Amino acid sequence: MTEQPAPAPDLTPVPTPALRPARADAPPLRILQLYPSEMNIYGDWGNTLTLMRRAQWSGFEVELLAHEVGDELPEQVDLVVAGGGQDSGQVRIAADLLAHGGAIRDWAEQDVPMLAVCGSYQLFGHVFVPATGDTADEPLTGISLLDVETRGSSKRLIGNLTIETERFGPVVGYENHSGLTTLGEGCVHLGTVRPFGPDDSRAAGNNGNDGSEGAVHREVIGTYLHGSVLPKNPAMADRLLAAAVRHRVGEDAYTAPDLEGIVTQRARDIAMSRPR
Amino acid sequence: MRIMRSALTVAAGRAARRLARLRGKGRGGSAFPGLVVERIDAGFLARTLEQLPLGVVVVSGTNGKTTTTKILVELLRSQGLRVFTNPTGSNFVRGVAASLLTEVDARGRLDADIAVLELDEAHAVHFVRQVRPRASLLLNVMRDQLDRFGEIDHTANLLHSVATATTELVVLNADDPRLAAPRFTADLTARVEGFGIGERLRRVFLSDDDLRRAEQEGPAMTEDAGLGTEQPEDAESAGTRLEAIDGRRASLRVGGAEHEVEFALPGVHNMLNATGALALASSLLGERADLDSLLHALSQVRAAFGRGEMLEVEGRALELALVKNPAGFRMSLLSADTAPAETMIAINDDYADGRDMSWLWDVDFSALRASGVHVVSGVRAFDMALRLRYDEVIVDGVETDLGAALGSLIAASRESGRPMRIFCTYTAMLAVRAQLSRITDVEVVL
């Protein structure tokens, strides 16, 4: 009854990154995670890890910092990552974030790059107004770094999502939010939602109405995409890192690691082809 | 009248099942007869289960439902009870109705003393609206299927509904920050008891909330696994505790004394599941419980379908571990044999697996650096390859086709003489099992 197993197939190899020589001259990049214990629900560690590894593979040392509720903000950072959280987590961090809003806005104006995903994206805007029945019953004031505002809705927008962006080409990820975000004049969207399958109304992005996704101001990116977003969209990671290196050493000294090849491309292609 | 009504329902439901089997190539098909029963006789479920002299026990939570239900059933059977339970995979309300159909006699009577039902968190809420359980065992609330449930706090609310509907006894994981929170237990009418881990094991078991903190701040911070201020004094509230583990041997504290159990079941997480099942069985049965025979039954329980199963291929061991969320994957990595093994990871993203791949980034794979991974497979194999790259784990290659990947794994094991282990998501596990059944002796379920 037993069959011989099939002969071993040729596996697609997974190349290891070709490391660039260490930049002994450069001081370490300081990457600050905002509220990693409250705001880390959808693989947000993946974004931090991707930035850290790509910096290391490109020859830069990384100093990883974390800011939690009640902490002092470090004086000088080169890159800020902030993740998604539950409604309850958002409520717990909102006041602390607001207290440090001035310093974070100043960093943004000095072109410190930042990635704010989902719940943090919302609080980087002016306000999050919860829907009736949400955990938070009062509006949460954001830090107005991005000219956006968000209103809670009763419907959760969940699923695979691909957007077309000017900066990075197609960006693929996964959205899971009930807040609907609208952009003001002071920032531009990150991209436009790619119609999804035969029923293009289902992919949502910022609000499900205007076809936009995310917001960009200087080197700050706000987005609903997780998945995690950076590993499958290395162009986005490299833009953040290039800006971080520019901030750190004052010149364009970042060269992306040479490793993408087929693995990243296939991961992207497959993600873009999956059902919502 | 009641018997008459049930008799008609049973006949109709069984006819529906025959029809489903004829049309569905003999596979699965518990949903259709369950639906028929639900439509023609909405009271069937409650009426049938209410006959049971010792009532209904519900097991729910994110991780470990299937294995814990199996353990609890074995424990109760060891005490001479006739136990009705729902088979693996039918943990929806309709699945319970369908499995009742196969067990009742033609007049709708169930030949059992007690029912132990595994229920998916969302369906548990629907279930308790129809049938109030006498006892419930709530295992944990972890991030899983957020594409379905939205938020972890929402999942905790679902389990809270189960707890409030429970009439006599709620046994919950006293180390779970959401289940043990005062706001969870405050308004329960049933007696509440805890199970959990002793101080010595705190480093091993981390909640989702602690995972990130532990990874970032190093092992020292996990010493007291800071579950926050809401954690009760576990020395008091965790009546039944897992105190120590050495391989398959564990030390359990029950009623003030420690007892050694040699488990057949692999995995430290299963030992904690066993602790919960023991807490429920001994508390529910009270003086009827015989501790020695309960502990003996505990040592004999074998893994449920696809949950840490040990199989054999060409005379070499193959461990099949179902992974479905970060905490579960982390536990599987922890308990994976430290001896070098040829490793395969198979990740699908069907509805039952979860469509969102984010969870892979919440697992620390550095434990696999030493042995490397032979092959990653499944629909999202390339996502997994990317994930491993960022944890600097060496992967021999990617093969999205599960059968071909399995062939490659077996060939690598033949070459190296090492045992094999496969971590797989739910639908990948079904496919891997189907492939394995062609080359080795695998218990066929479903």
Boltz contact constraints between the chains, C-beta under 6 A:
constraints:
  - contact:
      token1: [A, 2]
      token2: [B, 439]
      max_distance: 6.0
  - contact:
      token1: [A, 3]
      token2: [B, 438]
      max_distance: 6.0
  - contact:
      token1: [A, 3]
      token2: [B, 439]
      max_distance: 6.0
  - contact:
      token1: [A, 5]
      token2: [B, 407]
      max_distance: 6.0
  - contact:
      token1: [A, 5]
      token2: [B, 410]
      max_distance: 6.0
  - contact:
      token1: [A, 5]
      token2: [B, 439]
      max_distance: 6.0
  - contact:
      token1: [A, 6]
      token2: [B, 407]
      max_distance: 6.0
  - contact:
      token1: [A, 8]
      token2: [B, 407]
      max_distance: 6.0
  - contact:
      token1: [A, 8]
      token2: [B, 408]
      max_distance: 6.0
  - contact:
      token1: [A, 8]
      token2: [B, 411]
      max_distance: 6.0
  - contact:
      token1: [A, 9]
      token2: [B, 399]
      max_distance: 6.0
  - contact:
      token1: [A, 9]
      token2: [B, 404]
      max_distance: 6.0
  - contact:
      token1: [A, 9]
      token2: [B, 408]
      max_distance: 6.0
  - contact:
      token1: [A, 11]
      token2: [B, 375]
      max_distance: 6.0
  - contact:
      token1: [A, 11]
      token2: [B, 397]
      max_distance: 6.0
  - contact:
      token1: [A, 11]
      token2: [B, 399]
      max_distance: 6.0
  - contact:
      token1: [A, 12]
      token2: [B, 397]
      max_distance: 6.0
  - contact:
      token1: [A, 12]
      token2: [B, 398]
      max_distance: 6.0
  - contact:
      token1: [A, 13]
      token2: [B, 397]
      max_distance: 6.0
  - contact:
      token1: [A, 14]
      token2: [B, 385]
      max_distance: 6.0
  - contact:
      token1: [A, 14]
      token2: [B, 395]
      max_distance: 6.0
  - contact:
      token1: [A, 36]
      token2: [B, 212]
      max_distance: 6.0
  - contact:
      token1: [A, 37]
      token2: [B, 213]
      max_distance: 6.0
  - contact:
      token1: [A, 40]
      token2: [B, 212]
      max_distance: 6.0
  - contact:
      token1: [A, 42]
      token2: [B, 358]
      max_distance: 6.0
  - contact:
      token1: [A, 43]
      token2: [B, 358]
      max_distance: 6.0
  - contact:
      token1: [A, 43]
      token2: [B, 361]
      max_distance: 6.0
  - contact:
      token1: [A, 43]
      token2: [B, 362]
      max_distance: 6.0
  - contact:
      token1: [A, 45]
      token2: [B, 361]
      max_distance: 6.0
  - contact:
      token1: [A, 46]
      token2: [B, 361]
      max_distance: 6.0
  - contact:
      token1: [A, 49]
      token2: [B, 390]
      max_distance: 6.0
  - contact:
      token1: [A, 53]
      token2: [B, 390]
      max_distance: 6.0
  - contact:
      token1: [A, 86]
      token2: [B, 151]
      max_distance: 6.0
  - contact:
      token1: [A, 86]
      token2: [B, 153]
      max_distance: 6.0
  - contact:
      token1: [A, 88]
      token2: [B, 153]
      max_distance: 6.0
  - contact:
      token1: [A, 156]
      token2: [B, 150]
      max_distance: 6.0
  - contact:
      token1: [A, 158]
      token2: [B, 147]
      max_distance: 6.0
  - contact:
      token1: [A, 174]
      token2: [B, 356]
      max_distance: 6.0
  - contact:
      token1: [A, 226]
      token2: [B, 358]
      max_distance: 6.0
  - contact:
      token1: [A, 227]
      token2: [B, 357]
      max_distance: 6.0
  - contact:
      token1: [A, 227]
      token2: [B, 358]
      max_distance: 6.0
  - contact:
      token1: [A, 228]
      token2: [B, 358]
      max_distance: 6.0
  - contact:
      token1: [A, 228]
      token2: [B, 361]
      max_distance: 6.0
  - contact:
      token1: [A, 231]
      token2: [B, 386]
      max_distance: 6.0
  - contact:
      token1: [A, 263]
      token2: [B, 382]
      max_distance: 6.0
  - contact:
      token1: [A, 263]
      token2: [B, 385]
      max_distance: 6.0
  - contact:
      token1: [A, 263]
      token2: [B, 386]
      max_distance: 6.0
  - contact:
      token1: [A, 266]
      token2: [B, 382]
      max_distance: 6.0
  - contact:
      token1: [A, 267]
      token2: [B, 382]
      max_distance: 6.0
  - contact:
      token1: [A, 267]
      token2: [B, 383]
      max_distance: 6.0
  - contact:
      token1: [A, 267]
      token2: [B, 386]
      max_distance: 6.0
  - contact:
      token1: [A, 270]
      token2: [B, 382]
      max_distance: 6.0
